[in-house]
Amino acid sequence: MDALAGLLDGPRARGAFLLRMVMEPPWSVRIEDRAPLCLMCVTEGEAWIVPSSGEPVLLRPGDIAIARGPEPYTVADTADRPPNARIGPGGECATLSGEPLAEALHLGLRTWGNALDGGTTVLVGTYLMDGEVGRRLLDALPSLLHLPAELWRCPLMPYLDEEIARDEPGQSVVLDRILDLLLIAAVRAWFARPGAEAPAWYRAMGDPVVGRALRLLQNDPAHPWTVASLAAKTGVSRAALARRFTELVGEPPMTYLTGWRLALAADLLREDDATLESVARRVGYGSAFALSAAFKRVRGLSPRDHRSGD
């Protein structure tokens, strides 16, 4: 699993949902669900996203926005419209006074809003939980990312709009995969912008030597890697690899590998059926004791405390 796949692995495995929001002015919804990641794209009309801090963003057809939680934000027909509804944790929708709205705003299969023939349609994909691996990439994104249609062309949005209304066997899997691809495409397009501040390891992926080394480490963290074995796989000397890797990534290969292994372990430990011993084997540690010692040394808490959320 590489880092872009890691962006999705934890959230998708632990829950994500997709809906189409159809609205007719006036409307304004305060989002306070604390979800770590929400992707929004307009297929008809316009919508404003108003973050708690920062400038409002206008979404037009073909645009895409990614909001990073847990900070709340407002989605509305105008930037100054006061909210008249609130979405809380778990997707619970209510008026500002707490009266439930889920039934009143249900418009059909995966469709929610105040008017079935409303002039604004927004596709909303929400990832409910994130993971340590994905956070290595998400931490490099702004709290509200906006890609106007003129900066990128993505054929997935109209396809998603078409598929969201279907009710066929396996449809939820189809929608999950389209949503995942759309998210990856948006993140790649964001980092491809001139002057974009992508993480050092992400930029290093384009280097023919260091990029190959990174993919080897990410895709097979359980392998007993050394700088020498990694250098042999990439076709350069050990000294050349160590120097080039450190220059481009900002840390030596084995330090990067330790961080990657422990990020994977942190996500795996959240799974109910994962034992410390099995996690240790999957991420390249010879025993539960070795993983526990490394985890506490680098992350400052034991795997047990991490798992319990202490």
N, C-alpha and C positions, 0 to 999 in steps of 0.2 A: 504494500500500500504506500503510494507516494503522498506528499503533503497535500496536494489538491484533493485527492481522494479522502484524506483525513479530515478535510474541511467538512465532509458530508457524513462520514462513517458514523460518528457518534450521534449527531442530531437525527439522522434518518432512522437509525436503529432504535432510538428511544422516543420517537414520535414526531411527526410533522403533519400538517394538514394544509389543504389547498381549497380556496373558495373563490367565487366570483362575486364581487360586490357591485350592485346596480343601484345607483342613487339618482334622485331628482332634487335639485335645489329647493329650499335651503337644507343643507345637512352639514354636520360636523361631528366627528367621532373621536373621542379621546382614547388612545391606546395605552393601557396600563397593565398589560399582561405579563411584563417582565421577561418575555421570550428573548433569547439571546440573538435571534436573527429573523428578520422578516423581509421578504422580497416583494416588491409591488411594481406592477406595470399596467399602464392605462391602455385599453384597446379602443375606447370611445370617450369623447369629451375631454375634460381636464380635471385634475385634482391637485390640491395643495397639501404638502406635508410640512407641518410646523413643528420643529423640534423644540425641546425645552430650552436649549441654548443654541445659538446659531441662526442663520437666516432661513426663512421659509423657502421651499423648493416647489416649483410648479412642474407637475408631470403632464406631458402631452402624449398622444398616441405614439407608440414606439419607444418612449423613454422607459428607463428602469431605475428603480431606487432600492437600496438595501439599507435598512435601519438596524443598527446594532443595539440590543438591549443592554442593561435593563431599564435605561432611561425612558420615560414616557414621551409620547409625541401625539400630535393631532393630525388627522386627515380630514379635509373639508373641501367645500366647493369654493370658498374664498379664504385668503390667508388670515383674515380678522374675524372669521365666524366663531362665536363662542360654542363650545361643545354642547350637544343636546343628548348625547349617549356616551357610554363608557364601556370599554371592553377590558375586563379584569383577567386575573390569572385563570388559566384553563379555558380561555375563550368565552367566559361568561359575559353576556351583554345585558346591560341594564341602563335605565335612565340615571341621571345624576343623583336622583333621590333614592335609587336602589330598586326600582320596580323592574322586574324581568322583562326583557324585550325579545328574547330568542324566538319565541313562537310568532310574535307579531311581525318580525323582520325576515322570517323564513319564506323564501320565494320559490323553493323547489330544490332539485338535486344540486348540491354544492353551490347554491346561489342564495345570497343574503342582501337585503337592502330595503329601501322604502318605496320602491316603485319598479315593477317588472319591466316597464317600458322607459325607465329613467334614461337620461341623456348621458350619464357617465358610467362607464364600466371599468372596474379595476380588478385585475387578477392579484390575489394575495396568497403568498406561500409563507407559512410560518413554521420555523423549526423550534421545537419546544425546549430542547436541551442541547447544550454544546459539550465539547470534549477538549481535553488538553491538546491533542494533536491539531485539531482545527483552530484552536485559539492562537497557535503559533503564526497562523496566517491572518486570522481575523483581527488580531491586535494591531496589524499594520494598516487596517482600514479606518476611515473616519467614522464617526458615529452615524452619519447619514451620507451615503454614497449616491451620487446621481450621475447617470449616463444618458445624456440627451440622444435622441434618435439619430441626429446628424453625426454623432461621433462613432456610432457602431451600427451594424446591420445584423440582426439576428433572426433567422427564420423560425426559431423555436416559439416565439410569442404567439403568432397566429395559430401555430399547431397546438399549443397549449390551450388557447381559447376555444379551438374546435373540439379538443378531446375532453375538456372539463365537463361538458354537458352530456357526455355519453355514459351509459350504464350497462357495461358489458363485463363478462368474466375477466378478472385480472386487471380491471381498469385502475384500481388504486395503485397497483405496481407501475403501470404505464405512466400515470401522472407523477408518481414519485420520481421516476427516472427522468422525465422531461424537466421537472422542476430542478433536479440536481444538475442536469446539463446546462440549464439556463443560468443557474447560480455560478457554476464554474466559468461559463462563457463571460459573464459579467465581471467576475473578479479578474480574469485574464485581460479583458479589455481595459479595465481600470488601471492595472499595472503596466499596460502597454502604452499608456498615454505619454506624450513627451513630458519629461520632468517628473514622472511619477516616482514616489518614494517607496519602492518595493523593498521587502526584507532582503538583506544581503544574500541569504541562502537561495532566495527565489531568483534573484538576478544571476547568481552563480550557476543556476540550472542551464543557462545558455552556453556555458563554457564547455568545450568538448571533453576536457579531462575532469574538471571538478564536477560538472553536471553528471557525468557517468558515475563518479564516486558517490555523489549524493543519492542517486537512484539506487545504487547497490546497497547502501546503508539503509535507506528507507524501505526498500522492498524485501530485504532479508535481514532484519535486525538480530535474529537469533544466531546468525552465522558468527563463528569466533573470529571476527575481523581483527586484523592488525594493520598498521600503516604499510607494512611490507606486502601483505596479501592484497590490500586495496591497490597499492601501486602496481603490482603485477597485473591486476585486472584492467587497469586503466592505461597500461603501456608506458609508464614513466618511472623514473627512479623514486625511491622512498623520500629522499630529500626534496626532490622537485615537487612531488605531490603534497608533502607537508607544507612547504612554503606557499605553493599556489593556493591550496585549500584555505590556509589561514588568512592569506591576503584577501581572498574573495568572500569567504564566509564570515570571517571575523573571529574564528576560533579553530583550534586544531581538529583533525578528523575524529580522533577518539573522544574528545570533549563533546563534539557535536553528536556522536553516536550515543554517548551516555545520556545526553538530554533527550534524544529521540526515543531511546529505549524507555526512559522513565516517564515520558509523556504517554507512550503507548500503555505502559503499565498502569498509569493513573486512570486511563479510560477503562481498561480491562477490569480493574478492581471495582468499578462501579457495577459490574455485571453480577447478579445474585449468585450464579452457580460457579463463579471463578474462584478457585483456591489460590492462595499465595504461591504455592508450589507450581501450579499449572501456569500462572502468569509469568513466573520467573523463567520457566522453560521457553515460553512463547517469545519473550523479549531478549533472550540471550544471557540469562544469569544461570549459573550452575545449581543454585539452591535458593530456597525461600530466604534463608539467612543472608545470602549475598545480596539479593534484591533488597531486602529490608534495610541492610546497612547502607547501600548506595542511595536508596530512596530518602532515608532520614538525613544522610550527609548532604545531599544536593537540595532536597525540597524542604528540609527543616521539620518534617513530621514523619511518623511511621506510616506504613501502608494501612495499618488498622485504623489509625486516626483519620487518614484520608478517606477511607471507605465509609466511615461513620459520619464524615462531614465535620469533625471537630477542628 
